[in-house]
Amino acid sequence: MSPLPAPEPKGVPSLQDSNGNTHTHAQRLGIVTQGSLTKGIDVKLDGEVSIEEIAVGRFVTIQGASRRFFGVITDVTLAHTDDRLAQNPPDVSDPFIAQVISGTAAYGQLHVTPYLVLGADVEGKGPLPAKTVPPHFALVRTSDPKEVQLIFGDKDDKHIWIGSPLDMEEAPVCLDIDRLTERSVGVFGKTGTGKSFLTRIVLAEIVQKAKVVSLIFDMHSEYGWSHRSESKTEVKGLKQLFPSKVAVFTLDEAHTRGKGASADYVVQIPFDEVSSADIGTLAGVLNLNETQVQLAERFERKYKRGWLTRFINAEDLTEYASGSEHEGSVDALHRKLQKLSAFDFLKEKTPDDTVKRIIEYLDRGTHVVLEFGKYRNNLSAYILVANLLTRRIHEKYVERTEAALGKKGAEPNHLIIAIEEAHKFLSPSIAHHTAFATIARELRKYNVTLLIIDQRPSGIDTEVLSQVGTKITCLLEDEKDIDAVLAGQSGARELRAVLSKLETKQQALIFGHAVPMPVVVRTRTYDKDFYASLGILEDSERKARAKKDAEELFR
């Protein structure tokens, strides 16, 4: 007697689309019942499909008559055909009654937002934005890994592998690295959702693959050298992964040496480089009012370069309080600005030009990480240094880019500037004082873009936020933050529900310039497997491989 054929794996039937393509890893979910292009598609869930296994954010395919539509589940609801079922629920303790009612009189319903379409008339062009809807009763199924690859690209030198769709660990979601770096990028999420780890993955892939350089203002010393994660495990910094491609600058050499490491350059900044605009960005942390900020601007116009050193060191403020200046305002400004004297990195004179050194490294294609050491929790130091250096570097980039247009020099390398606590620089009240707002509005005009990492996107100026090309968003719970991130995004109402239901760790909603459609991913883990994917081995693994190679060589 011949053996029976092996049963097909449950939940993984072989489905064919309208073009005859077989999808062996797809699961039928239900059929289209109604919907619209603007409001989305309603799907009646098949009776044998457990609604408890369906989560918002899941990637699905709708098979139309001649096209495939790709979309995201944005809502899951319970529905019924008779209102009396809600008023007088049946006795479902009887298995027969439960089986009869389930999927017929009472059923699950999915709401799907379609984003892309692929059909015979557009084959070869890749998926295009959906401008129509599938017909009634079109089959809805989970997407095949090959379809995910078709939409988001493959794990190659032109893409950043960021994670996998929900419930599809075998299918990589990749970001187009050129489109990602063309415009500014935002990584958002409340504290503890893994923004820093996600940012490390993006930066590491950029260092290895992209034709750009980065300047990273590393407030908490998380990106340059190794440090301990929340789980107390050691994670590698960019300098350890790419020692020849990354340079570490520091404001606190003792702190760097204390970690058993050495800095490539110790940053010192002369007082004369601090402008009134830099003082304006410190208004919130130094408790400066508008009158005091304007006072600093007038002193700079009057006393030119060196105004800050002269004002801070003045013992008699009579000269500054003469004329129309109010004595109380002058005294308050003097008292608050004297706090800057406590910063060891601010000097009367410096032996070298930090901005010149940074640009030299960037010109060589070396990425720069600036660590803050003992100033890691000092917001005044972080804002002052990040804004001052960015302002001067941006000025140099503008000069060099305009010179290149006049064929008087080469264009500088495209630069990405990464900043944490971005809302401190880009709030509506101080954005006009900062170089960051200018860079965001210019897009890539002068070869400089931003990578902003923040837990309070609602604190960022709306005009600046609208210029962020790609948004990688972990869980946000504050309504204002969710509204700010989704402002201007097509289908924002549907994505709102998806964003608010993300898990607290290793999940992110990605949308914008670098992806063809919004997608929820389970992000990669920043660990040994990630290092190995970059071609970087642990010491023990490297020694073991060397020993094996030696044994084979001298066998």
C-alpha positions as CSV (number, residue, x, y, z in Angstrom):
1,M,0.0,0.0,0.0
2,S,1.5,3.3,-1.1
3,P,2.0,5.9,1.6
4,L,-0.4,8.9,1.8
5,P,1.0,12.2,0.5
6,A,2.3,14.5,3.2
7,P,-0.3,17.0,4.3
8,E,0.2,20.6,3.4
9,P,1.4,22.8,6.3
10,K,-1.6,24.3,8.0
11,G,-2.1,28.0,7.3
12,V,0.4,27.9,4.4
13,P,-1.7,26.9,1.4
14,S,-0.5,27.2,-2.2
15,L,-2.4,30.2,-3.7
16,Q,-2.2,31.6,-7.2
17,D,-2.7,35.2,-8.2
18,S,-4.3,36.5,-11.4
19,N,-1.1,36.2,-13.3
20,G,-0.6,32.5,-12.5
21,N,2.1,33.1,-9.9
22,T,2.0,30.6,-7.1
23,H,2.5,31.8,-3.5
24,T,3.3,28.8,-1.3
25,H,3.9,30.9,1.9
26,A,0.7,32.9,1.7
27,Q,-2.4,32.4,3.9
28,R,-5.9,33.2,2.8
29,L,-7.6,35.7,5.1
30,G,-10.9,36.6,3.5
31,I,-12.6,38.6,0.8
32,V,-13.2,42.3,0.0
33,T,-16.8,43.4,0.8
34,Q,-16.7,47.2,0.4
35,G,-14.4,50.3,0.6
36,S,-12.9,53.2,-1.2
37,L,-9.5,54.5,-2.2
38,T,-9.6,57.3,0.4
39,K,-11.1,55.4,3.3
40,G,-9.6,52.0,2.7
41,I,-11.0,48.5,2.1
42,D,-13.2,46.4,4.3
43,V,-12.4,42.6,4.3
44,K,-14.7,39.9,5.7
45,L,-12.5,37.4,7.5
46,D,-12.9,33.7,6.7
47,G,-14.6,31.7,9.5
48,E,-11.6,29.4,9.9
49,V,-9.1,32.3,10.4
50,S,-8.7,33.2,14.0
51,I,-9.2,36.9,14.5
52,E,-7.0,36.7,17.6
53,E,-4.0,36.0,15.4
54,I,-4.5,39.1,13.2
55,A,-2.7,42.3,14.3
56,V,-2.8,45.9,13.0
57,G,0.3,46.7,11.0
58,R,0.4,43.4,9.2
59,F,1.3,43.4,5.5
60,V,-1.3,41.9,3.1
61,T,-2.0,41.4,-0.6
62,I,-5.4,41.7,-2.3
63,Q,-5.7,39.8,-5.5
64,G,-7.8,41.7,-8.0
65,A,-8.9,40.5,-11.5
66,S,-5.7,41.6,-13.2
67,R,-3.7,43.3,-10.4
68,R,-2.3,42.7,-7.0
69,F,-2.8,45.4,-4.4
70,F,-0.4,45.7,-1.4
71,G,-1.6,47.2,1.8
72,V,-1.5,47.3,5.6
73,I,-4.1,46.2,8.1
74,T,-5.1,49.3,10.0
75,D,-8.0,48.1,12.1
76,V,-9.6,44.8,13.3
77,T,-13.3,44.8,14.2
78,L,-16.1,42.3,15.1
79,A,-19.2,42.5,13.0
80,H,-22.6,40.6,12.7
81,T,-25.4,40.3,10.2
82,D,-28.2,40.7,12.7
83,D,-28.4,43.3,15.4
84,R,-30.4,40.8,17.6
85,L,-27.2,38.9,18.1
86,A,-25.7,41.9,20.0
87,Q,-28.9,42.3,22.1
88,N,-29.5,38.6,22.7
89,P,-26.2,36.7,22.3
90,P,-26.6,32.9,21.5
91,D,-25.4,30.2,23.8
92,V,-21.9,29.5,22.3
93,S,-21.2,26.9,25.0
94,D,-22.8,24.5,22.5
95,P,-19.9,23.7,20.0
96,F,-22.5,23.2,17.2
97,I,-24.1,26.6,17.7
98,A,-20.7,28.3,17.9
99,Q,-19.6,26.6,14.7
100,V,-22.7,27.6,12.8
101,I,-22.7,31.2,13.9
102,S,-18.9,31.8,13.6
103,G,-18.0,33.2,10.3
104,T,-21.6,33.6,9.1
105,A,-23.9,35.5,11.3
106,A,-21.0,36.8,13.4
107,Y,-17.6,37.4,11.8
108,G,-14.3,39.3,12.0
109,Q,-13.6,42.2,9.7
110,L,-10.3,43.8,8.7
111,H,-9.8,47.3,7.4
112,V,-6.9,47.5,4.9
113,T,-5.3,50.6,3.5
114,P,-4.0,49.9,-0.1
115,Y,-0.8,51.7,-1.0
116,L,0.7,49.9,-4.1
117,V,-0.5,48.0,-7.1
118,L,1.3,45.6,-9.5
119,G,-0.3,44.1,-12.6
120,A,0.3,42.9,-16.1
121,D,-0.1,46.4,-17.5
122,V,2.6,47.8,-15.1
123,E,5.0,44.7,-15.0
124,G,8.6,45.8,-15.3
125,K,7.9,49.1,-13.7
126,G,7.7,47.8,-10.2
127,P,4.9,48.5,-7.8
128,L,3.2,51.8,-8.4
129,P,1.0,53.9,-6.1
130,A,-2.6,52.6,-5.9
131,K,-5.0,54.9,-7.7
132,T,-8.0,52.5,-7.8
133,V,-9.4,49.7,-5.7
134,P,-9.8,46.0,-6.1
135,P,-13.3,44.6,-7.0
136,H,-15.9,43.1,-4.7
137,F,-15.0,39.7,-3.3
138,A,-11.3,39.9,-4.3
139,L,-9.3,37.4,-2.3
140,V,-7.2,38.8,0.5
141,R,-4.1,36.9,1.8
142,T,-0.9,37.4,3.7
143,S,1.9,38.6,1.5
144,D,4.6,36.3,0.2
145,P,8.3,37.0,1.2
146,K,9.1,37.4,-2.6
147,E,6.5,40.2,-2.8
148,V,8.1,41.9,0.2
149,Q,11.5,41.7,-1.5
150,L,9.9,43.0,-4.8
151,I,8.6,46.1,-2.9
152,F,11.4,46.9,-0.5
153,G,14.5,45.6,-2.3
154,D,17.1,43.0,-1.2
155,K,19.9,42.9,1.3
156,D,22.6,44.4,-0.9
157,D,25.0,47.3,-1.1
158,K,22.1,49.7,-2.2
159,H,19.8,48.9,0.8
160,I,19.8,49.0,4.6
161,W,18.2,45.9,6.1
162,I,16.2,47.4,8.9
163,G,13.9,44.5,10.0
164,S,11.1,42.2,8.9
165,P,7.3,42.7,8.5
166,L,5.2,41.4,11.4
167,D,4.8,37.6,11.4
168,M,7.2,37.4,8.4
169,E,10.6,36.9,10.0
170,E,12.0,35.4,6.8
171,A,11.3,38.5,4.6
172,P,13.6,41.5,5.0
173,V,12.4,45.0,4.8
174,C,15.1,47.3,3.4
175,L,15.5,51.0,3.0
176,D,16.9,52.5,-0.2
177,I,20.1,54.0,1.0
178,D,20.3,56.7,-1.6
179,R,16.8,57.9,-1.0
180,L,17.3,57.7,2.8
181,T,20.3,60.0,2.7
182,E,18.8,62.4,0.1
183,R,16.7,64.1,2.7
184,S,16.7,64.4,6.5
185,V,15.7,61.4,8.5
186,G,13.8,61.2,11.8
187,V,13.9,58.4,14.4
188,F,11.1,58.9,17.0
189,G,9.8,57.0,20.0
190,K,9.2,57.4,23.6
191,T,12.0,56.8,26.1
192,G,12.9,53.1,26.3
193,T,11.6,52.0,22.9
194,G,15.1,51.3,21.5
195,K,15.7,54.5,19.4
196,S,19.4,54.4,20.1
197,F,19.8,50.8,19.0
198,L,17.8,51.5,15.9
199,T,19.9,54.5,15.1
200,R,23.1,52.5,15.5
201,I,21.9,50.0,12.9
202,V,21.1,52.8,10.5
203,L,24.4,54.6,11.1
204,A,26.5,51.4,10.9
205,E,24.9,50.5,7.6
206,I,25.5,54.1,6.3
207,V,29.2,53.9,7.4
208,Q,29.7,50.6,5.5
209,K,27.6,51.3,2.4
210,A,26.7,54.9,1.8
211,K,28.7,57.5,-0.2
212,V,28.2,60.0,2.6
213,V,29.9,60.9,5.9
214,S,28.3,61.6,9.2
215,L,28.9,63.9,12.2
216,I,27.3,62.4,15.3
217,F,26.7,64.5,18.4
218,D,26.9,61.6,20.9
219,M,25.4,63.1,24.0
220,H,25.3,59.9,26.1
221,S,28.4,58.3,24.7
222,E,26.4,55.5,23.0
223,Y,27.7,55.6,19.4
224,G,31.5,55.9,19.5
225,W,32.9,53.3,21.9
226,S,31.2,50.3,23.5
227,H,28.8,50.7,26.4
228,R,26.4,48.7,28.5
229,S,22.8,48.3,27.4
230,E,19.8,48.3,29.7
231,S,20.2,44.5,29.9
232,K,23.8,45.1,31.1
233,T,25.3,43.5,28.0
234,E,28.2,45.0,26.2
235,V,27.4,46.5,22.8
236,K,30.0,47.7,20.3
237,G,30.4,51.3,19.2
238,L,31.0,52.5,15.6
239,K,34.7,53.0,16.3
240,Q,35.1,49.3,17.2
241,L,33.1,48.1,14.2
242,F,34.9,50.5,11.7
243,P,38.2,51.6,13.3
244,S,39.6,53.0,10.0
245,K,36.3,54.7,9.0
246,V,35.3,56.4,12.3
247,A,37.1,59.0,14.4
248,V,36.1,59.8,18.0
249,F,36.3,63.5,19.1
250,T,35.7,64.3,22.8
251,L,35.0,67.2,25.1
252,D,36.3,65.2,28.1
253,E,39.6,63.3,27.4
254,A,39.7,61.8,31.0
255,H,36.3,60.2,30.5
256,T,37.4,58.6,27.2
257,R,40.6,57.3,28.8
258,G,38.6,56.0,31.7
259,K,36.8,53.6,29.3
260,G,40.2,52.2,28.2
261,A,40.0,54.1,24.9
262,S,41.7,57.0,23.3
263,A,40.2,59.9,21.4
264,D,41.4,61.0,17.9
265,Y,41.0,64.7,18.9
266,V,40.1,66.7,22.0
267,V,37.7,69.5,21.3
268,Q,38.4,73.0,22.6
269,I,36.3,76.0,21.6
270,P,37.3,79.7,22.0
271,F,34.9,82.0,23.7
272,D,35.2,84.3,20.7
273,E,33.4,81.7,18.5
274,V,30.2,81.9,20.6
275,S,27.7,84.1,18.8
276,S,24.5,85.7,20.1
277,A,22.6,83.1,18.0
278,D,24.2,80.4,20.0
279,I,23.1,82.2,23.2
280,G,19.6,82.3,21.8
281,T,19.5,78.5,21.5
282,L,20.3,78.4,25.3
283,A,17.4,80.5,26.2
284,G,15.4,77.6,27.6
285,V,18.1,75.9,29.6
286,L,19.7,79.2,30.9
287,N,16.2,80.7,31.6
288,L,16.8,83.7,29.4
289,N,13.8,85.8,28.4
290,E,13.4,87.5,25.0
291,T,14.7,90.8,26.3
292,Q,17.9,89.2,27.5
293,V,18.4,87.4,24.2
294,Q,18.0,90.6,22.3
295,L,20.4,92.3,24.7
296,A,23.1,89.7,23.8
297,E,22.4,90.4,20.1
298,R,23.0,94.2,20.6
299,F,26.2,93.6,22.6
300,E,27.5,91.4,19.7
301,R,26.7,94.1,17.2
302,K,28.4,96.8,19.3
303,Y,31.5,95.0,20.5
304,K,32.0,92.5,17.6
305,R,34.2,89.5,18.0
306,G,35.2,88.9,21.6
307,W,32.0,90.4,23.0
308,L,31.2,87.4,25.2
309,T,34.6,87.2,26.9
310,R,34.6,90.9,27.6
311,F,31.1,90.8,29.0
312,I,31.5,87.7,31.2
313,N,34.8,89.0,32.7
314,A,33.5,92.5,33.3
315,E,33.5,93.5,37.0
316,D,31.7,96.8,36.4
317,L,28.6,96.6,34.3
318,T,28.1,100.4,34.1
319,E,29.3,100.6,30.5
320,Y,26.8,97.9,29.5
321,A,23.9,99.4,31.4
322,S,24.3,102.9,30.0
323,G,21.9,104.4,27.6
324,S,18.7,102.5,26.9
325,E,19.7,99.2,28.4
326,H,17.9,98.3,31.6
327,E,20.3,97.7,34.5
328,G,18.4,94.7,35.9
329,S,18.4,93.0,32.5
330,V,22.1,93.5,32.0
331,D,22.8,92.2,35.5
332,A,20.6,89.1,35.0
333,L,22.2,88.3,31.6
334,H,25.7,88.7,33.1
335,R,24.9,86.3,36.0
336,K,23.4,83.7,33.7
337,L,26.1,83.7,31.1
338,Q,28.8,83.3,33.7
339,K,27.6,79.7,34.0
340,L,29.4,79.1,30.7
341,S,32.8,79.7,32.5
342,A,32.3,76.3,34.2
343,F,32.8,74.5,30.8
344,D,36.4,73.3,30.6
345,F,36.2,73.1,26.8
346,L,35.6,76.8,26.4
347,K,39.0,78.6,26.4
348,E,40.2,82.2,26.0
349,K,42.5,80.9,23.2
350,T,42.9,77.5,21.6
351,P,45.9,75.9,19.8
352,D,43.8,74.5,17.0
353,D,40.5,75.0,15.0
354,T,38.1,72.2,15.9
355,V,35.8,72.9,12.8
356,K,38.8,72.8,10.5
357,R,39.8,69.5,12.0
358,I,36.3,68.0,11.7
359,I,36.1,69.0,8.0
360,E,39.5,67.5,7.3
361,Y,38.3,64.2,8.6
362,L,35.0,64.5,6.7
363,D,36.8,65.3,3.5
364,R,38.8,62.0,3.9
365,G,35.5,60.1,4.1
366,T,35.9,59.5,7.9
367,H,32.8,59.7,10.1
368,V,33.1,61.7,13.2
369,V,31.6,60.9,16.6
370,L,31.7,63.7,19.2
371,E,31.4,62.4,22.8
372,F,30.4,64.7,25.6
373,G,31.9,62.7,28.5
374,K,31.1,64.3,31.9
375,Y,28.8,66.8,30.1
376,R,26.5,63.9,29.0
377,N,23.7,65.2,31.3
378,N,24.4,68.9,30.8
379,L,21.9,70.1,28.3
380,S,23.5,73.6,28.1
381,A,26.9,72.1,27.0
382,Y,25.2,69.8,24.5
383,I,23.1,72.5,22.9
384,L,25.9,75.1,22.8
385,V,28.5,72.8,21.2
386,A,26.2,71.1,18.7
387,N,24.7,74.3,17.5
388,L,28.0,76.2,17.4
389,L,29.9,73.5,15.4
390,T,26.9,72.9,13.1
391,R,26.6,76.6,12.3
392,R,30.2,76.9,11.4
393,I,30.4,73.7,9.4
394,H,27.2,74.6,7.5
395,E,28.8,78.0,6.7
396,K,31.9,76.2,5.3
397,Y,29.7,73.8,3.3
398,V,27.7,76.7,1.8
399,E,30.9,78.5,0.8
400,R,32.4,75.3,-0.8
401,T,29.3,74.2,-2.6
402,E,28.8,77.7,-4.1
403,A,32.5,77.7,-5.1
404,A,32.0,74.4,-6.8
405,L,29.1,75.7,-8.8
406,G,31.4,78.4,-10.0
407,K,34.0,75.7,-10.9
408,K,36.4,77.1,-8.3
409,G,36.7,73.9,-6.2
410,A,35.3,70.5,-5.6
411,E,32.0,69.9,-3.8
412,P,32.3,68.6,-0.2
413,N,31.2,65.1,0.7
414,H,27.5,64.8,1.5
415,L,27.2,65.2,5.3
416,I,24.6,63.8,7.7
417,I,24.5,65.4,11.1
418,A,22.9,63.3,13.8
419,I,21.5,65.0,16.9
420,E,19.6,63.7,19.9
421,E,17.1,65.8,21.9
422,A,16.2,67.5,18.6
423,H,13.2,69.4,20.0
424,K,15.6,71.4,22.2
425,F,17.1,72.8,18.9
426,L,14.1,72.9,16.8
427,S,11.2,74.2,18.9
428,P,9.2,77.0,17.4
429,S,10.6,79.5,19.9
430,I,14.3,79.0,19.1
431,A,14.4,77.2,15.7
432,H,15.2,80.5,14.0
433,H,18.4,80.8,16.1
434,T,19.8,77.4,15.0
435,A,21.6,76.1,11.9
436,F,19.6,72.9,12.2
437,A,16.3,74.5,11.1
438,T,18.1,76.1,8.1
439,I,19.6,72.7,7.1
440,A,16.2,71.0,7.3
441,R,14.5,73.6,5.1
442,E,17.3,73.5,2.5
443,L,16.9,69.8,2.0
444,R,20.2,68.8,0.3
445,K,20.9,72.1,-1.3
446,Y,24.4,72.4,0.3
447,N,25.1,68.7,0.7
448,V,24.0,68.6,4.4
449,T,21.0,66.8,5.9
450,L,20.0,65.8,9.4
451,L,19.3,62.6,11.3
452,I,17.2,63.7,14.3
453,I,16.5,61.4,17.2
454,D,13.8,62.5,19.6
455,Q,11.1,61.3,22.0
456,R,9.0,64.5,21.7
457,P,8.3,65.3,18.0
458,S,5.5,67.6,19.0
459,G,8.1,69.9,20.4
460,I,9.7,70.3,16.9
461,D,8.6,73.2,14.7
462,T,6.0,71.9,12.2
463,E,7.7,73.5,9.2
464,V,10.9,71.7,10.0
465,L,9.2,68.4,10.8
466,S,7.5,68.5,7.4
467,Q,10.9,68.6,5.7
468,V,11.9,65.2,7.2
469,G,12.0,62.8,4.3
470,T,11.9,59.4,6.1
471,K,10.4,58.8,9.5
472,I,11.2,55.7,11.6
473,T,8.8,55.8,14.5
474,C,8.8,53.5,17.5
475,L,5.9,53.6,20.0
476,L,4.5,57.0,20.9
477,E,1.7,57.4,23.4
478,D,1.2,61.2,23.6
479,E,-1.6,62.3,21.2
480,K,0.3,65.4,20.3
481,D,3.4,63.4,19.4
482,I,1.5,61.0,17.2
483,D,-0.3,63.9,15.4
484,A,3.1,65.7,14.8
485,V,4.8,62.6,13.3
486,L,1.8,61.8,11.0
487,A,1.1,65.4,9.9
488,G,0.9,65.7,6.2
489,Q,1.1,61.9,5.7
490,S,-1.4,60.3,3.4
491,G,-3.7,57.9,5.3
492,A,-2.7,59.5,8.6
493,R,-5.9,58.5,10.3
494,E,-5.4,54.9,9.6
495,L,-1.7,54.9,10.5
496,R,-2.5,56.6,13.8
497,A,-4.1,53.4,15.1
498,V,-1.1,51.3,13.9
499,L,1.4,53.6,15.6
500,S,-0.4,53.7,18.9
501,K,-0.5,49.8,19.0
502,L,3.2,49.1,18.5
503,E,5.0,47.0,21.1
504,T,7.4,48.9,23.4
505,K,10.5,47.2,22.0
506,Q,11.8,46.3,18.6
507,Q,8.8,47.5,16.5
508,A,8.7,50.6,14.3
509,L,6.4,52.1,11.7
510,I,8.5,53.3,8.7
511,F,7.2,55.7,6.1
512,G,8.4,58.4,3.8
513,H,11.0,59.0,1.1
514,A,13.1,55.8,1.6
515,V,10.2,53.2,1.4
516,P,7.6,52.8,-1.3
517,M,4.8,52.4,1.3
518,P,4.3,52.5,5.1
519,V,5.3,49.3,6.8
520,V,5.5,48.1,10.4
521,V,8.6,46.1,11.1
522,R,10.2,44.0,13.8
523,T,13.6,45.7,13.9
524,R,16.8,43.8,13.8
525,T,18.8,43.3,17.0
526,Y,22.0,45.1,17.5
527,D,24.1,42.2,18.6
528,K,26.7,39.6,17.4
529,D,24.5,38.5,14.5
530,F,24.4,42.1,13.3
531,Y,28.1,42.5,13.6
532,A,28.6,39.3,11.6
533,S,26.3,40.6,8.9
534,L,28.7,43.5,8.5
535,G,31.6,41.0,8.2
536,I,32.9,41.7,11.7
537,L,33.7,38.8,14.0
538,E,34.2,38.6,17.8
539,D,37.8,38.1,19.0
540,S,37.1,34.4,19.9
541,E,35.5,33.8,16.5
542,R,38.3,35.5,14.7
543,K,40.9,33.4,16.5
544,A,39.0,30.2,15.9
545,R,38.8,30.9,12.2
546,A,42.5,31.8,12.0
547,K,43.3,28.5,13.8
548,K,41.1,26.6,11.3
549,D,42.7,28.3,8.3
550,A,46.2,27.5,9.7
551,E,45.3,23.8,10.2
552,E,44.0,23.5,6.7
553,L,47.1,25.3,5.3
554,F,49.6,23.1,7.0
555,R,47.7,19.9,6.9
